[in-house]
Structures are given as C-alpha cells and as structure tokens.
Amino acid sequence: MATNRTMWALVKDQAAPGLWLQKRPIPAVDIKGVLIRVKKAGICGTDLHIYDWDHWAQNRIKPGIVIGHEFMGEVVAVGDAVTSVRVGDRVSAEGHIGCGFCYCCRTGQGHICDRVDIIGIDVDGCFAEYIHMPEANVWKLHPSIPDHWGAIHDPLGNAVHTVMAGGGVDGRTVLVMGLGSIGLMCVMLCKAAGAVEVFGVDVIPRKMQQALDLGADRVFDGRHDNLEQEILDLTNYRRGV
C-alpha cells in the first residue's frame, strides 16, 4: 500500500536541543506490515535525553528521526500477508525490531539481536499521527485495558524483565532503588510475584507515598547517610544474592 498523504510528526531534525514539528509522508505498508494510527503515547526518559541533546543522544541519534517508542493506537491498514490483526483493532507494539533470522531472534530474544532497530532511536517512532510496524511486533489490547494504560506496555515490560530476570523474587526481601514509573511498577510486580518485603528508595516525597500506596512495606529517603545500615538492621544483615 503506497501513499502520498502526509502526517504531523515530532522530529529530531537538528544536532541541537529541541524537537521540531514537521509534515512527513504517512508510511507505506509492506506485505507483513501494520499501519497504526497513534492514539496515546508515553514520554520516556530516553525521549528527554534526545530532546536535551546530551552526550548519550549525540553519540546515538542521527538527526532526522521521528522519536518516541511508547504508544497504542488503532490499526488502519495491513499488508496482504498479515493475519493476526485487522483494521479497527486496538493495538500496542514491541519497539525492538530484530532481524528475524539470528539466534537471538529465533529464540525469543529479539531485543538483544545484534542488528536490532529500536523505534524512535534507530528508525522512525511513534510521536506522529501514524506508525508502521511489523506484524510480529504488534499485539491486540484487551477491551478492559484503557488507552492510556495500553500506551505504557514498553516500560511495564522493562519492569517485568527486571523483576523476573534473576530467577524471581518469591520469598525474598527486595529493595527498589528509584521510584519513577518503572520503579513503581517494580514495587507492584514484586508484591504480586511473592516477595516477602519490598522496600523503596527515592528523594521525592510524592513518589515515596505512591510506593506505599502501591504496596511497598517501607520507603526511605536516599539522601540519608545511614541508609545502608538502616536497611541491614531491618533485614538482620541479610545481603542479596
């Protein structure tokens, strides 16, 4: 499906701080591709790095790219070989686009493919009216999931991986350092996954209260000099493994 229509997009157009609102062509849909009209998008810390044009961004981002990688939307067109979604479906998508052929991709680890492209970083992202994604990266959202929740599956996936990658947290006392969005998700996931206690550390009172509201057993101000000793006293000097 080819198109000569245009859309609005937020573009990192220059090697300098800022973003630029530009008209871009609506992406063409390839045979295994899905065109999604973006309805909701999340702002990641990575997007702030790109906006500020800090050292990381200068060494990672090529100007001219549409940024953004957290989103949900509605399918508006599909390629001829697409079978898992159809026009009108509410969807979100995995932002790591692997090569599809290497060992990692063939064993469910496409996010660490040597040739992976990340939307909003290596290829055009979701801060636009439309985004094109491979069918394999797209999944349908359950009707019970609100749009604004559907847009943050990417950071939720980071939290799930963090909590579960080390073999799980059941029966353990867990310390979550930093109670931003992903840290708060980790608090909830640790409790759901069977952690005996969950402690949180931050310096922002609002975030600390949110952690308690979401199930943390204790929270600590990270600026206190005796923080490590206080936690060791509470856990009978049990150290992590």
N, C-alpha and C positions, 0 to 999 in steps of 0.2 A: 504494500500500500504506500504509494508516494503522495506527498502533499506539498503544496507551495504556500500553505497558510502559515501565519506567524503567531507567536505567543509572547507574553511577557516573561522575563527571567531575571534573576539576580545573578550577576556575573562578576567574577574576579577579573576585571578587564585590564588592570594595570598592576605593575610591581610596586604597589604603594598601599598604605592603609585605605580601607573603604571597600564598598561594593557598588556596582553600577546596574541600574535597571535598564534593560535593553530588550528590544524585539529580537527574537530568534525564530528560525523555522521550527514548526512542530515536527518532531522526529518522524521519520518514515518507519513503518512497521515491517520487520523482516518475517520470514516464514515461521520462525519459532518465537516471535516477539509479541509483547503485550504493550499496548499504549494505554497509559493510565492518566486520567485527569486528577491532578492532585487536589485534595480537599483539605487536608490538615498536614502540617509539618512541624517537626520539633527542631529547636536550636540546640546544637551540641557545642561543647567546649571547643571542639575542633573547628567549628564554624567561626568562633570568636578568634581563634588563632589566625585563621585565614583573613578575617576582617582586619585584625590589627597588623597583619603582615609581619609577624615576629620571626625569630630566627628559624624556628621549625618550618613555618609556612614558606619562607624564602627558599628553603632547601628542598621543599617537597611539592609545591604547587606551581603549575605552569599557567600564567595568566591567560585568560580567555575561557576559563571553565565555568559552567554553571555549578554553584555549590549546593550543599545540603544533602543529607543522607537518611534522615528520619521522616517517614511520611506514611500516609494512607490515601487512598483515593478510589475512583470508580473506573472500571475497565470501559474504554470507549472504542477499542479496535483490537483485533487479534490476528496473528498470522494464520495462513492456511493450515499449518500443521499443529496448531495449538488445540489441545483437548481438555486441559484441566480447568480452565476458566473461560468465561464468555462475557460478552458485552453486558454491562449492567452490574456485574459482581463488585462488591466492596472488597478491596484487597490491600495488603501491605506487601513489602518485599525485602528480601535479604540483599544488603548492599554490597556484598563481596561477589564479584563476578569472576569465577575461576575459568581456567582454560577448558575444563571439562574432560581432559584426557590424561593428566598426570596422576601419579599415585595418590596424592592428597585429594584431588577431586573425585577419584574413583572410590575412595574410602570414607567419604563424608566429611572431609576436612578441607573443603574448597577455600575456606577463609585463610588458609596458610599456603595456598598454591603459589609457586614461585612467580607465576605470571598473573596473579590476581589484579583485577582493576576494581577500585572502590569508587562507588558513585559519589559525586561531589568533591572528589580528590583527584582521581585519575581520569574519570570520564564524567560527562555532564550529570548533575544531580537533580534533586527534587525541588529546589527553590525556583519553581517555574510552574506554569499552568499545566504542563504535561511532561511526563517522563516515559521513556521507553525502557522496558526491562525484559530479559529473557524469561520465557515461561517457567523454567526451572527455579527461578528466584522468587516467583510470585506465589502467595498463598491467600486463600479466601478468609475473610474475617467472619467470625460467628456473629449472627444478628444481635446477640446480647452485648457485644463489645462496642462501646461508644466510639465515635470517630476519633475523639481526642486521645483515647486510650490506644486505639489502633495505630496511631502515628508514632508511638514510642516503643515498638517491639524491638528496635535496634538496641537501645540502652538496657531494656529488660533482658535481652539475650546476653549482653555483657555481664549483667549481674548473675544470671543463671550459670554462665560458664565459670565465673569467679567462685561462686559458692560450691559448685559441684566438681570442678576440675581436679581438686586434690583428693578425691575419694569420698567426698561428702562431709557433712558436719554433724551427723547424728551422734548424740551423746557427748558432744564437745561444748566447751565454752569458746565463744567466737568474739573477737574484737574487730569492729569495723572502723577503720581509720578514715574519717572524712564522710560527712553525711549530706553530700549532694544528692542529686536524683538517683544515681546508681547506688550509692551507699545506702540510701533509704530503702531502695528495692532489695538490697542485700540483707538488711535487717529483717524484712518480711520473709524473704526466702529462707534465711537461716532458721527462723522460728518454724516455718512450715516444713522444713527438712529435718527437724528433730534436734536442733541444738538445745542443750540444757540451759545455757545462758547466752545472751547476746548483749555485749557492751558496745557503745558507740562513742566516738571522739570527734569533736568539732570545736569551733570557736564562736559559732553564731547561735545565740540562744534560740532563735526560731527553729533552726534545723535540729537542735538538740531536743526541743519539745516535740517536734514532729516524729523523731525517732522513738521517743517514749510512747507517743500516741499509736505508733505502728507496731509496738510490741517489744522494743528494747527494754532490757531489765535495768540497766544503769547507763547513764551518759556522763561524760567527763569533758571538762574544758581542756583542750590540748595545750593551752598556754601555761598550765600549772607545772612547776618544776618537779614535783613529786609524783607525777602521773604514773610512771612505770612502777614505782614502789607501791602506790595505792592499789594498782591492779594486781600485782603479785600478792599483796596481803589478802585481797578478796578471793584469790584463787588458790590459796595455800601453796604459792610458789610453783604451781603447775605451769610449765612452759610448753609452747606449741611444738608440734612435730610436723 
